[in-house]
Each structure stands twice: as structure tokens, then as C-alpha cells.
């Protein structure tokens, strides 16, 4: 069974070598940033005569890309995880408008601060590196003097030992330098990480502004979705059950009128009336299922997902480990997301087996749906997957899709929520 | 025959009482919630119980749970469950103790009084009565492997009819074949599903169970 990670491995899992590798990566990013500095200055100067505006857009884009790269890399070694990148939206067109949006965004200025502070960050890491290099040099020099490998050398070009104590002195200074390198390295790294994190983290105000903007969008989406849903229900009732009940009443009324004069026709009409009732009930049942499946009310997510798996065209393995039930709206959103994802799997993936895994941890409901199909799923706007993402947005939920061509497809849904009524329902089944 | 009815909607409960009493059943108890149902079932041990899935106090699957609870105390107690919707999950739970004597029908089936009464009688006699909706869900599912995949289309039709609880002659009538052909198909089904020869009745239940489990 293909297993998706439910939570990305935390930074505390990284060893010293991994940290070192990330550090090298970070510093090379810093150096790349340094190369950007002249470009930024040039575009700033050019802006004074208006020619620089397009360059501002270009350099800002480069700067943001670099800053985001460093944010991501830092996220790998930070305990807090990835640093969020918060920029104000840039209008899609208009050079002046775009440059204006970039210049007035406080995040741009913070990025610039990060840019000009790059020499400081680099030298911070260079201090222990310098200690290490010089210490090693001193040791090698002593070794050379003792063995006389390369004759007539002088330490730093002037220090030439003539007697034994003078020969052994660099050994002492070398040891001190190496010790200094040993004790400054972790501090310098910590300081470097903190410094860059401070400069790259969005201000609290920017973070809150972005959060408010996100909430406004997701609320508008939620209201739209619900209004559309209510319209659909109204239309279904109006055209379906309601119309059938009218027909039923008419049939019964006519049967009542002719029951004595033409009992045979009356009987036919009564049979028709019964048939109409059956159709109306069938439509109402489908409608109810579309609003909120009865099995979800009766058995919760646990039973409903099992029931879904039972009636599905594909064999589906279900593992659910929940200590209670999420709130009703979350339960319903999760159920419909799962149902939609399974429908997608059947329609597009060509899979022969699917796996559903549901658990709850760190105050999040985590749902993983995996199939062994051909992959290539993506949430393009207007697709079913994008619809699911929009619905989960209302709960601050997220959807991650991993679907390389050739498969497998792994979709992970995470919805922040608490569980109520503690009861243990661990179970697993293959259908 | 003695019947216990559990239905929380008074209108429907009265209708069921009237319907069953008109067909020579004696309603010994008619209750409207889960706890009362389980008490009535263990006290009266009726010939058959007609039970609504969703009952007070929780308005979830209280009726089903009470029925399953009573069946664990009175093994093989015949239960006919009525519901606004059908779930295979529930059908399996009802059939899980392998004793038959269960039915699981949509409430709509009450509209066809003749068939409904027949289903109640069949469950009281220890048979099964599964709703065609459960069966059609199963037929819609593609079985890629397993013994069920070996069945011919005709044998699958016969098994579907059997799962609904029909007798050989009823199946013959519905599929326009002779009773002899029906029993031949049924024997083939038993062989293909690897069901050892014992009494035909329990083999029928086992075949239906295998069918519902999609094995």
C-alpha cells in the first residue's frame, strides 16, 4: 500500500550533516542575492527618470523568488516550519500599477533590508569558517616545519621559527583557533538562522492583513456555494417531488369522481397514483442523499465512508482511526470531498484499487486517498478538485495532490477541527 | 402470527397496525423508541418484528441496534427492517449471524401491499427479504475477481431473485423459465460459490451472504 506522509517530517529529524548541506545551500542563495544588488541599485536609479519601472518589476520578481527560496530552505531547518511568504497581490497588467503595488508593499522593503544585510549574514558564517581555516593552517605549518617537507616557508609570510619552542607555538595557536571554531560554529549558525528568519518573516500586520483577505475570499466562496446549493434543492423539489404530488392529487381527485361510474378506469388511475408516489419518494431520497446522506447522520464519518466503500465500483481499503466525531459541517464536508475524490478516481485514473486513511492528530482531521491509477490529476480552476479545495477553504482546510504521470495519485486533506464524544472507532476493512 | 412494530411516526405506525391486522397478524406491541423496542422484543419474542431503522431517542440507527441487540439475546428472532433509504452496510449487519430470518426493505415497498405482506410472512418463516435496491447496487458493482465473477449472467439473475427472497416457483415465473431450470441454476450457483450440501434453505442464505459480501 502506498502510504502518504500525514505530517511532513519535522526539522528535529534532521542530522548535523543535513543541516550543513542546507547551510551551504542558504549561503549560496545569499551569494546569488548579492549578485542581484547592483541590479536593484540600477533599477532604483533608473526609476528616477521613469525608465526603471519595468526593471523594478523584474528585479522585485527575482528578489521575491530568491527570498521565497530561502524561506523554503530555512523552513527545512527551523522548528517552526516554513516561513510564510506574504506579499500584497500585484495587479496583472499595467507597468505603473504593478511597480506601484511592489514599491508600496512593506514586504518589498523588508526584502530589500534582507538583501543589503546579506554581507552581514555571510560574514556571520565566515567567522567560524575563518577560525577553522587559520587553525588548520597553523597545524599544517607546524607539521611542515617538523618534517621539513617544503623548505623555507614562513607562516603568513613573516613568521619563521628558529628553535623548538618557536616551532611548537603555532601548534598552540592552531589548537586555540580550532577550539574557537568549535564553540562559535553552532552559535554563528543559530544567529544566522535567527537573523534571516527575522528579516524574512512577514510583519504581524502583514500576516493579519493577508489572513483577513483570505477569510473574506473564503467566506464569499462559502456563501456562493451555499446559495447555489439551496437554489439546486429548490429547483429539484419544485420540478420533482412537488410536481409529482400535484399529479398525484389530480389523479386521486379524478378517480374519486369516476369511482362509481367507471370503477375500472378509477382502479387504473389509483395504480398510477401509487406509481407516482413511488417516483416522488425515490426523488426525495436522492435529494436527501445529496444534501446529507442518512448514513452519515446515523453512523458518522466512520460508517458513511465504509458504506461508500461498500457500494463503490472499485475495491477500496478503508482505515479509520478516530476517537469521536468531528463537528457536523466538517463531517459532511469531509464525506462529500471523499465521495467526489473517489468518483474522480473511477472516472479518470483507471485505478484498480484505492485506499482511504482517516485519522486525527494535532487538532486536524487528516484524510489520505491513494489510488494506483495513471496519475496526472491536478486542480485546474473549474475542475472538481478545485471545487473540493474551495469547500475545504471554508474550514481553513487544505488539499494536497501528488499525482505524477504514471501514478500513483495521493490526495491529502487536512481540516482543523476538534473531536467530540470520545469513543474509539479504530477499524479497517477491504472491500 | 404475533408481530411487534417499532415506528416513531404515529401515522405510519397506525397504518402498519391496520395493514398487518387486516392480514391476520396479531400486533402484540407497537412502540415508538429504541429502548422500548428491545424490551418488547425480549419480552414477547414475536414471530416477526417490523422495525424502523431510525428511532428516538438518538434518531440515528437506534431501531437497527435494538433489533441486533434482541437478536443476540433471542437467536434467529425474525426481523424485518424498514428504512427511508437502503445501505449495504446495514444489510450485511443484519445478515452477519448467518441465521437468515431478516428482511431489509425501503418504506416505499409498503405501497405494494401484497408484496409487503408476502415479505413479512417470508421473514417470519425464517427466510430473507432484501430490497431490490440493495441487489441492484450489487449488480452495478463490477466484480473483477472471486467466485461471483464465474457466474453466468443468468445465474446472477437467479441469485439476485434469491437474495430478494423469492421461492423457486416465483423465480421461474419472473424470469420466464421452468422451475427445473431454476433449481439447476441454483445448484450451479452453490457449486461455484463452494457451498457444502446441507439443508437447501441455509445454503440459500449463505449464497445470498456471499453475494452481499461480494466475495
HADDOCK unambig.tbl for C-alpha pairs under 7 A between the chains (distance, minus, plus):
assign (segid A and resid 274 and name CA) (segid B and resid 111 and name CA) 6.99 0.50 0.50
assign (segid A and resid 278 and name CA) (segid B and resid 108 and name CA) 6.41 0.50 0.50
assign (segid A and resid 285 and name CA) (segid B and resid 85 and name CA) 6.84 0.50 0.50
assign (segid A and resid 297 and name CA) (segid B and resid 60 and name CA) 6.34 0.50 0.50
assign (segid A and resid 298 and name CA) (segid B and resid 60 and name CA) 4.06 0.50 0.50
assign (segid A and resid 298 and name CA) (segid B and resid 61 and name CA) 5.31 0.50 0.50
assign (segid A and resid 307 and name CA) (segid B and resid 87 and name CA) 6.80 0.50 0.50
assign (segid A and resid 307 and name CA) (segid B and resid 88 and name CA) 6.76 0.50 0.50
assign (segid A and resid 307 and name CA) (segid B and resid 89 and name CA) 5.47 0.50 0.50
assign (segid A and resid 310 and name CA) (segid B and resid 88 and name CA) 6.92 0.50 0.50
assign (segid A and resid 311 and name CA) (segid B and resid 137 and name CA) 6.50 0.50 0.50
assign (segid A and resid 312 and name CA) (segid B and resid 141 and name CA) 6.69 0.50 0.50
assign (segid A and resid 313 and name CA) (segid B and resid 141 and name CA) 4.84 0.50 0.50
assign (segid A and resid 313 and name CA) (segid B and resid 142 and name CA) 5.80 0.50 0.50
